[in-house]
């Protein structure tokens, strides 16, 4: 398994144990993904297919809209955020936790577990 650490190693990952259901969900996302590029692509598909966009969120306390997802050159899942005329790509972990849709929170928690090595 390839692991992409996004938190820079300076934070302890949330929680310590995954349920059997969560482990199965991660396995389903990563089925037939054999290297880090395929696994990153599998997570991109999980976010794109599993989350209805656009949705409202906040970034550092500022209201934004999330419009789509991608994987960047470092195989990190990012979301495209828009505020007025300003647009940018940020890591899915960078959004504030408050007020996020349940489907996003769920898939992001699975992605966090996988990317932090808890899977």
GURO-683884 format. One record per residue (C-alpha): residue in one letter; x, y, z. Coordinates in nm, 4 decimals, always signed. Layout:
<lodos>
+-----+----------+----------+----------+
! res !       px !       py !       pz !
+-----+----------+----------+----------+
!   a !        X !        Y !        Z !
...
+-----+----------+----------+----------+
</lodos>
This chain:
<lodos>
+-----+----------+----------+----------+
! res !       px !       py !       pz !
+-----+----------+----------+----------+
!   x !  +0.0000 !  +0.0000 !  +0.0000 !
!   x !  +0.1216 !  +0.3512 !  -0.0815 !
!   x !  +0.0575 !  +0.6143 !  +0.1823 !
!   x !  +0.0430 !  +0.9868 !  +0.1174 !
!   x !  +0.0873 !  +1.1890 !  +0.4373 !
!   x !  -0.0890 !  +1.5231 !  +0.4020 !
!   x !  -0.0651 !  +1.6610 !  +0.7520 !
!   x !  +0.3116 !  +1.6983 !  +0.7321 !
!   x !  +0.3558 !  +1.4671 !  +1.0273 !
!   x !  +0.2916 !  +1.7458 !  +1.2761 !
!   x !  -0.0563 !  +1.6326 !  +1.3765 !
!   x !  -0.1867 !  +1.3063 !  +1.5139 !
!   x !  -0.4539 !  +1.1598 !  +1.2831 !
!   x !  -0.8097 !  +1.1774 !  +1.4120 !
!   x !  -0.9115 !  +0.8702 !  +1.6101 !
!   x !  -0.7147 !  +0.5505 !  +1.6029 !
!   x !  -0.9431 !  +0.2708 !  +1.4895 !
!   x !  -1.1563 !  +0.2131 !  +1.1845 !
!   x !  -1.4708 !  +0.0076 !  +1.1962 !
!   x !  -1.4954 !  -0.2994 !  +0.9772 !
!   x !  -1.7501 !  -0.1136 !  +0.7619 !
!   x !  -1.5075 !  +0.1760 !  +0.7102 !
!   x !  -1.2279 !  -0.0659 !  +0.6182 !
!   x !  -1.4556 !  -0.2316 !  +0.3619 !
!   x !  -1.5514 !  +0.1084 !  +0.2188 !
!   x !  -1.1841 !  +0.1973 !  +0.1721 !
!   x !  -1.1193 !  -0.1410 !  +0.0121 !
!   x !  -1.4095 !  -0.0815 !  -0.2289 !
!   x !  -1.2699 !  +0.2595 !  -0.3223 !
!   x !  -0.9231 !  +0.1165 !  -0.3858 !
!   x !  -1.0242 !  -0.2038 !  -0.5638 !
!   x !  -0.7994 !  -0.2576 !  -0.8682 !
!   x !  -0.5807 !  +0.0427 !  -0.7740 !
!   x !  -0.2290 !  -0.0972 !  -0.7579 !
!   x !  +0.0075 !  +0.1978 !  -0.7404 !
!   x !  +0.0018 !  +0.5433 !  -0.5851 !
!   x !  -0.1308 !  +0.7050 !  -0.9047 !
!   x !  -0.4181 !  +0.4600 !  -0.9399 !
!   x !  -0.5000 !  +0.4940 !  -0.5705 !
!   x !  -0.5030 !  +0.8744 !  -0.5962 !
!   x !  -0.7302 !  +0.8451 !  -0.8994 !
!   x !  -0.9605 !  +0.6124 !  -0.7068 !
!   x !  -0.9950 !  +0.8720 !  -0.4315 !
!   x !  -1.0679 !  +1.1416 !  -0.6909 !
!   x !  -1.3498 !  +0.9260 !  -0.8292 !
!   x !  -1.4808 !  +0.8604 !  -0.4763 !
!   x !  -1.5054 !  +1.2346 !  -0.4098 !
!   x !  -1.6511 !  +1.3142 !  -0.7541 !
!   x !  -1.9091 !  +1.0360 !  -0.7524 !
!   x !  -1.9942 !  +1.0390 !  -0.3826 !
!   x !  -2.0422 !  +1.4093 !  -0.3173 !
!   x !  -2.2974 !  +1.6407 !  -0.4693 !
!   x !  -2.1446 !  +1.9694 !  -0.5809 !
!   x !  -2.1598 !  +2.2589 !  -0.5541 !
!   x !  -2.1855 !  +2.2860 !  -0.1771 !
!   x !  -2.1200 !  +2.5615 !  +0.0729 !
!   x !  -1.8198 !  +2.5429 !  +0.3020 !
!   x !  -1.5798 !  +2.7727 !  +0.4802 !
!   x !  -1.2059 !  +2.8195 !  +0.4508 !
!   x !  -1.0388 !  +2.9971 !  +0.7421 !
!   x !  -1.3820 !  +3.1289 !  +0.8401 !
!   x !  -1.4601 !  +3.2680 !  +0.4936 !
!   x !  -1.7624 !  +3.1331 !  +0.3053 !
!   x !  -1.6786 !  +2.9506 !  -0.0188 !
!   x !  -1.8454 !  +2.7138 !  -0.2639 !
!   x !  -1.6845 !  +2.3813 !  -0.3496 !
!   x !  -1.7426 !  +2.3079 !  -0.7172 !
!   x !  -1.5278 !  +2.0056 !  -0.8112 !
!   x !  -1.2427 !  +1.7744 !  -0.7148 !
!   x !  -0.9089 !  +1.6677 !  -0.8636 !
!   x !  -0.5790 !  +1.5037 !  -0.7748 !
!   x !  -0.2746 !  +1.7321 !  -0.8003 !
!   x !  +0.0781 !  +1.6434 !  -0.9165 !
!   x !  +0.1682 !  +1.5157 !  -0.5677 !
!   x !  -0.1335 !  +1.2790 !  -0.5688 !
!   x !  -0.3208 !  +1.4881 !  -0.3115 !
!   x !  -0.6996 !  +1.5178 !  -0.3464 !
!   x !  -0.8011 !  +1.8816 !  -0.3802 !
!   x !  -1.1265 !  +2.0704 !  -0.4074 !
!   x !  -1.1949 !  +2.3744 !  -0.6220 !
!   x !  -1.3310 !  +2.6604 !  -0.4115 !
!   x !  -1.4958 !  +2.9760 !  -0.5368 !
!   x !  -1.5648 !  +3.3040 !  -0.3588 !
!   x !  -1.6995 !  +3.5724 !  -0.5862 !
!   x !  -1.4563 !  +3.6009 !  -0.8774 !
!   x !  -1.1744 !  +3.4289 !  -0.6863 !
!   x !  -1.1093 !  +3.0605 !  -0.7521 !
!   x !  -0.8428 !  +2.8250 !  -0.6210 !
!   x !  -0.7563 !  +2.4621 !  -0.5565 !
!   x !  -0.7007 !  +2.3563 !  -0.1944 !
!   x !  -0.6531 !  +2.0254 !  -0.0169 !
!   x !  -0.9761 !  +1.8628 !  +0.0984 !
!   x !  -0.8337 !  +1.8700 !  +0.4518 !
!   x !  -0.8026 !  +2.2508 !  +0.4428 !
!   x !  -1.1751 !  +2.3247 !  +0.4620 !
!   x !  -1.3125 !  +2.4207 !  +0.8028 !
!   x !  -1.4964 !  +2.1291 !  +0.9642 !
!   x !  -1.8153 !  +2.3182 !  +1.0509 !
!   x !  -2.1170 !  +2.3014 !  +0.8220 !
!   x !  -1.9852 !  +2.0500 !  +0.5706 !
!   x !  -2.2263 !  +1.8071 !  +0.4026 !
!   x !  -2.2392 !  +1.4620 !  +0.5609 !
!   x !  -2.1340 !  +1.2855 !  +0.2391 !
!   x !  -1.8190 !  +1.4980 !  +0.2159 !
!   x !  -1.7369 !  +1.4516 !  +0.5849 !
!   x !  -1.7704 !  +1.0755 !  +0.5490 !
!   x !  -1.5532 !  +1.0343 !  +0.2393 !
!   x !  -1.2975 !  +1.2810 !  +0.3751 !
!   x !  -1.2752 !  +1.0824 !  +0.7003 !
!   x !  -1.2052 !  +0.7644 !  +0.5010 !
!   x !  -0.9451 !  +0.9502 !  +0.2948 !
!   x !  -0.7845 !  +1.0880 !  +0.6134 !
!   x !  -0.7618 !  +0.7393 !  +0.7609 !
!   x !  -0.6015 !  +0.6046 !  +0.4446 !
!   x !  -0.3637 !  +0.8995 !  +0.3917 !
!   x !  -0.2477 !  +0.8976 !  +0.7545 !
!   x !  -0.1689 !  +0.5273 !  +0.7447 !
!   x !  -0.4488 !  +0.4113 !  +0.9742 !
!   x !  -0.5919 !  +0.1819 !  +0.7068 !
+-----+----------+----------+----------+
</lodos>
